[in-house]
Structures are given as C-alpha cells and as structure tokens.
Amino acid sequence: QDTVIELTGKKKDIVDPFRLEYEKLYKALMRSHEAEKRLTKKIRDLNSEISTSAQNVQTALKTAAEDQQQIATLRQEIDAKQKLVEEANRKEEQAKETISKRKAEIEDLVSRIEQGAGMSEEQEFQLNQLIGQKEQLEKD
C-alpha cells in the first residue's frame, strides 16, 4: 500500500502516462477475454450442431440405403408376379383355344348326327345282306 500511496503522491505525473496505458491495455485484455469466452461458447454450439447434423446425415444415408434395398426387393417381386401373370394369361389363352376346338368338334358332331341319325341306305342294304347270309349259313 505504501507503493500505491507513493505513486498517487509526488510521482503521479511520472506514473500517470503508464497508468493510463496500463488501464487501456487492461480494458483491451478484458474485452479480448470476453470475446474469447463468447467465441468458445459459439464453437461449442457449432460443434454440437455439426455433430447433430452428422448424425442426421448418417441416419438419412442409412434410410436411403434401406429404401434402395426395399425398392430392389419390390422390383424383384413385381418381376416375379408379372411372370406369373404372363404364365396365367398364356394358360388361359390355351384353355380358350381348347374350348374353341371342342365347341367346333361338338358342332361338327351335332351336324353329323342331324344329317344322318341312322344308317345310310347303302349301309342298311349291306346289313340286310349280311343278315341274310348269316341266316343262310345258320340253316346250312
């Protein structure tokens, strides 16, 4: 304390310019220290935000990869189902063709039946001849 009293006394004129410069430097140091604290806090906040964003990006990339896998699986399923549909359509077409052929055969048989429900005259004549020959042979 003696030194402080001595500096504020007679030697004040000598020490005053140094004191003023010291006070300016001290204020500048304090402002710099406060700015450093603000910047440090901002850096921590930004690092936290970067970390969160990085996690979000990783999650998005993982989700995108899973979605691509799901898309590939669904495409394979669609291809398989399309093949089944094509096969079913092919079988249906074959069945329709078979039905058409059978209908044509039925119509042909119906028309034949309608044309000649019995034997033709020549067939009846031959049958009568054979019956006659049979009876002849039986008598003999």
C-alpha positions as CSV (number, residue, x, y, z in Angstrom):
1,Q,0.0,0.0,0.0
2,D,2.9,2.3,0.6
3,T,3.8,2.0,-3.0
4,V,0.3,2.9,-4.2
5,I,0.2,6.0,-1.9
6,E,3.7,7.0,-3.1
7,L,2.6,6.6,-6.8
8,T,-0.5,8.7,-6.2
9,G,1.5,11.4,-4.5
10,K,4.6,13.2,-5.9
11,K,5.4,10.8,-8.6
12,K,1.9,11.0,-10.1
13,D,3.0,12.9,-13.1
14,I,5.6,10.3,-13.9
15,V,3.3,7.3,-13.4
16,D,0.2,8.8,-14.9
17,P,1.0,8.1,-18.6
18,F,2.0,4.5,-17.7
19,R,-1.2,4.1,-15.6
20,L,-3.4,5.3,-18.5
21,E,-1.6,2.9,-20.9
22,Y,-2.0,0.1,-18.4
23,E,-5.7,0.8,-18.0
24,K,-6.2,0.8,-21.8
25,L,-4.3,-2.5,-22.1
26,Y,-6.3,-4.0,-19.2
27,K,-9.6,-3.0,-20.8
28,A,-8.5,-4.4,-24.1
29,L,-7.4,-7.6,-22.4
30,M,-10.8,-7.9,-20.6
31,R,-12.7,-7.3,-23.9
32,S,-10.5,-9.8,-25.6
33,H,-11.2,-12.3,-22.8
34,E,-14.9,-11.7,-23.0
35,A,-14.8,-12.1,-26.8
36,E,-12.8,-15.4,-26.4
37,K,-15.5,-16.7,-24.0
38,R,-18.3,-15.8,-26.5
39,L,-16.3,-17.4,-29.3
40,T,-15.6,-20.5,-27.3
41,K,-19.3,-20.9,-26.5
42,K,-20.2,-20.4,-30.1
43,I,-17.6,-23.0,-31.1
44,R,-19.2,-25.5,-28.6
45,D,-22.6,-24.7,-30.0
46,L,-21.5,-25.1,-33.6
47,N,-19.6,-28.4,-32.8
48,S,-22.8,-29.7,-31.2
49,E,-24.8,-28.6,-34.2
50,I,-22.3,-30.3,-36.6
51,S,-22.5,-33.5,-34.5
52,T,-26.2,-33.5,-34.7
53,S,-26.2,-32.8,-38.4
54,A,-23.7,-35.6,-38.9
55,Q,-25.9,-38.0,-37.1
56,N,-28.9,-36.8,-39.2
57,V,-26.9,-37.3,-42.4
58,Q,-25.8,-40.9,-41.2
59,T,-29.5,-41.7,-40.5
60,A,-30.6,-40.3,-43.8
61,L,-27.9,-42.3,-45.6
62,K,-28.9,-45.5,-43.7
63,T,-32.6,-44.9,-44.5
64,A,-31.7,-44.2,-48.2
65,A,-29.7,-47.5,-48.4
66,E,-32.6,-49.4,-46.7
67,D,-35.1,-47.8,-49.2
68,Q,-32.9,-48.8,-52.1
69,Q,-32.8,-52.3,-50.8
70,Q,-36.6,-52.3,-50.4
71,I,-37.0,-50.9,-53.9
72,A,-34.8,-53.7,-55.3
73,T,-36.8,-56.3,-53.4
74,L,-40.1,-54.9,-54.6
75,R,-38.9,-54.8,-58.2
76,Q,-37.9,-58.5,-57.9
77,E,-41.4,-59.3,-56.5
78,I,-43.0,-57.3,-59.3
79,D,-41.0,-59.1,-61.9
80,A,-41.9,-62.5,-60.4
81,K,-45.6,-61.5,-60.2
82,Q,-45.5,-60.3,-63.9
83,K,-44.1,-63.7,-64.9
84,L,-46.9,-65.4,-63.1
85,V,-49.5,-63.2,-64.7
86,E,-47.9,-63.9,-68.2
87,E,-48.0,-67.6,-67.5
88,A,-51.6,-67.4,-66.3
89,N,-52.5,-65.5,-69.4
90,R,-50.8,-68.0,-71.6
91,K,-52.6,-70.9,-69.9
92,E,-55.9,-69.0,-70.2
93,E,-55.3,-68.5,-73.9
94,Q,-54.5,-72.2,-74.4
95,A,-57.7,-73.1,-72.5
96,K,-59.7,-70.7,-74.7
97,E,-58.2,-72.3,-77.8
98,T,-59.0,-75.8,-76.5
99,I,-62.6,-74.7,-75.7
100,S,-63.0,-73.3,-79.2
101,K,-61.7,-76.5,-80.7
102,R,-64.0,-78.6,-78.6
103,K,-67.0,-76.4,-79.4
104,A,-66.2,-76.8,-83.1
105,E,-65.9,-80.6,-82.7
106,I,-69.3,-80.6,-80.9
107,E,-70.9,-78.6,-83.6
108,D,-69.5,-80.9,-86.2
109,L,-70.7,-84.0,-84.4
110,V,-74.1,-82.4,-83.8
111,S,-74.4,-81.6,-87.6
112,R,-73.3,-85.1,-88.5
113,I,-75.9,-86.6,-86.1
114,E,-78.6,-84.3,-87.6
115,Q,-77.6,-85.3,-91.1
116,G,-77.7,-89.0,-90.6
117,A,-79.3,-90.0,-87.4
118,G,-79.3,-93.6,-88.6
119,M,-77.5,-95.7,-91.2
120,S,-77.3,-94.7,-94.8
121,E,-79.4,-96.7,-97.3
122,E,-76.3,-98.4,-98.6
123,Q,-75.3,-99.4,-95.0
124,E,-78.8,-100.8,-94.4
125,F,-78.7,-102.8,-97.7
126,Q,-75.3,-104.2,-96.7
127,L,-76.6,-105.0,-93.2
128,N,-79.6,-106.8,-94.6
129,Q,-77.4,-108.8,-97.0
130,L,-75.2,-109.8,-94.1
131,I,-78.2,-110.8,-92.0
132,G,-79.4,-112.8,-94.9
133,Q,-76.1,-114.5,-95.4
134,K,-75.9,-115.3,-91.7
135,E,-79.4,-116.8,-91.7
136,Q,-78.4,-118.9,-94.8
137,L,-75.3,-120.1,-93.0
138,E,-77.2,-120.9,-89.9
139,K,-79.6,-123.0,-91.9
140,D,-76.9,-124.8,-93.6
